[in-house]
Amino acid sequence: MAVPRKKMSPMKRGQRRAHDALTAPAYIEDKESGERRRPHHIDLKTGKYRGRQVLEPKADA
């Protein structure tokens, strides 16, 4: 069985755990509609991505 040779210091333990924190997803304000959306994602309401029409716009239901 693998056993550590030395006790890991609290500083080293903290450095290892530094990347484990959860982050909230980023949102940006759309330049055309002014609504919030995820960066690098298609705006589903307008169907545009980077100023180009990619999908058909959603019909209001």
N, C-alpha and C positions, 0 to 999 in steps of 0.2 A: 504494500500500500504506500502511495506517495505521501510523504510527510515533509512540511517545510523545514528547512534547516534553521531559520531564524524567524522571530516574531516580526510581522509586518508592522511598521510604525503607523501611527494614525495619519501622518501626512501622506505616506504612500497609499494608504487605503483610501484617503479622500481624493487623491489624484486619479485613482482607478475609477472611483464612483462619480467623477466630475461630469461624465457624459451620459449618465443614467437618468438625468432629470427629464421630465416630459415638457414639451413646449407646445404652446397653443398654435393652431394652424394660422398661417399668415393670410391676410386679406388685403386687397388693394381697392381703391375707388376707381371704377371704370370711367374713362375719360368721356365717353359719349353719353352713357345713361346716368352716370353718377352713382350707380349702385355698387355695393361691395361684391367682389368675386375673388376667387383664388387666382394667384398669378400663374401664368402659363396654362390656363384652362379656358375652354370655350365658354362664352357668355350664352347660356341656354335660352334666355329670353329673346335676345336679338339674333342669335346664331352666328355671331361674329367672333373672329380670333385675329388679333393684331390688325384690325381695320378691314379684314376681308370677310366676305359672306361665305361661311363654311357650311352651315346648316340652314334649313328652313326655319324662319322665326316661329316660336310657339304661338298658337292661336289662343286667345283669351277664352277660357271655359267658364 
